[in-house]
Amino acid sequence: MDLFLKIAAAGVLIMMLFFLWPTLKNWQENGPKAEKGDWQAALVPLAAVVGFVILLIMLVR
């Protein structure tokens, strides 16, 4: 039974990739292009989350 579930899960993942492939291609061709300052705008919230997690870890110790 375990082997059947692994094969079924692999089949479902392959079907998902097959059906989502056209959408992915459309997003890559027609999606917004990165502009100057986009990475900085993404890194500030990520750095805040990392800092908050480090603060929580230090408070627990």
NORZI-V65373 format. One record per pair of residues at least 12 apart in sequence whose C-alpha atoms are under 8 Angstrom apart, sorted by sequence separation. I is the first residue (numbers start at 1). GAP is how many residues later the second one is. If there is no record, write none. Layout:
i:I gap:GAP
i:I gap:GAP
This chain:
none
